[in-house]
Amino acid sequence: MSDTRPRLLLTQRQTLPVMQRIEQSFNISGVPEHKLTTRELLEGARAFQPQAILISTSLPLRHDDVLQLPDCVKIVATVSVGTDHLDIAALHARGIIVTNTPDVLTDCNADMAMLLMLAAARRAAEYTTLMRQGWGRGLAMDEMLGTRISGKRLGIVGMGRIGRAVARRARGFDMQVMYSNRRRLPADQEEGATYFSTVTDMLPHCDILSLHLPASPETDGMINADLLGRLPKGAIFINAARGALVDEDALIAALKSGQLAAAGLDVYRNEPNPDPRFLELPNVFLTPHVGSATTETRSDMGMLALDNVEAVLNGRGALTPVKN
């Protein structure tokens, strides 16, 4: 008997609850042993003729790739909030619906920003290195001192869902929160933060700067030497958003010169092979793009992606469609 379940191309393994739902509700060609490359995705799509493709960040589908997708594909569901890995206009031109997974990862990404903030300010990378080397002696009262974040001035660039969640957490540390956004939010959404109409006006007031906006051609490299130079000397820089927002040469120079005291980074321009110079800097705390990496959040993301797939394939509207 032929399998009448909808055909889903799986580009990487998902969490156990999501995999159980996939295996029950969808016809798949198999579970990949590794995250597929774009070439492998296209080859698999031509061979399997799926109605839906489950994808995620770091697997790009650009214009020429989209043109090679078979006509049977009705939806590309990305298990992520970000969509900069997809050519949305090209997919829509093919009549393919695109969905993402907003909201469900807000808290985990905000938690990660706070982790990066604390780790960078309190020199966690250096402390861990010292412990792994054997420690072996007491530290002097003035040795390897970090910076407390309580009461500090936090500037948030991008006051969307995650930015607002970070502002709420920062209030628990009695931080003075400021934000810069394309437009000012209604007062009841500002989380007590002070609005600045431009990033340049906000930067001189920031002890800590945290990025929470999507990557786009307009924001590519927006954090450059000029902007970093406007921060107070010894500020701390946090990026749990997108690596493309940052001129990494300028960031590394600022960390070496002391313009920045430290940085906490979860994202990079060249993932999964970031600039090796970051590894040489003791004042940088690095994580491998894991802002949403909890069992709860990754499962919620996968489930929402599947909800979108089932809705579209059953003739209903997508729950979280991505527009041009």
Sequence and secondary structure as in RCSB ss.txt:
>XXXX:A:sequence
MSDTRPRLLLTQRQTLPVMQRIEQSFNISGVPEHKLTTRELLEGARAFQPQAILISTSLPLRHDDVLQLPDCVKI
VATVSVGTDHLDIAALHARGIIVTNTPDVLTDCNADMAMLLMLAAARRAAEYTTLMRQGWGRGLAMDEMLGTRIS
GKRLGIVGMGRIGRAVARRARGFDMQVMYSNRRRLPADQEEGATYFSTVTDMLPHCDILSLHLPASPETDGMINA
DLLGRLPKGAIFINAARGALVDEDALIAALKSGQLAAAGLDVYRNEPNPDPRFLELPNVFLTPHVGSATTETRSD
MGMLALDNVEAVLNGRGALTPVKN
>XXXX:A:secstr
    S BEEE S   HHHHHHHHHH B S   SS   HHHHHHHHHHH  SEEEE TTS B HHHHHTS TT  E
EEESSS  TTB HHHHHHTT EEE   STTHHHHHHHHHHHHHHHHTTHHHHHHHHHTT  S   TTSS     T
T EEEEE  SHHHHHHHHHHHTTT EEEEE SS   GGGSTT EEESSHHHHGGG SEEEE     TTTTT B H
HHHHHS TTEEEEE S GGGB HHHHHHHHHHTSEEEEEES  SSTTS  GGGGG TTEEE  S TT SHHHHHH
HHHHHHHHHHHHHTT   SSB   
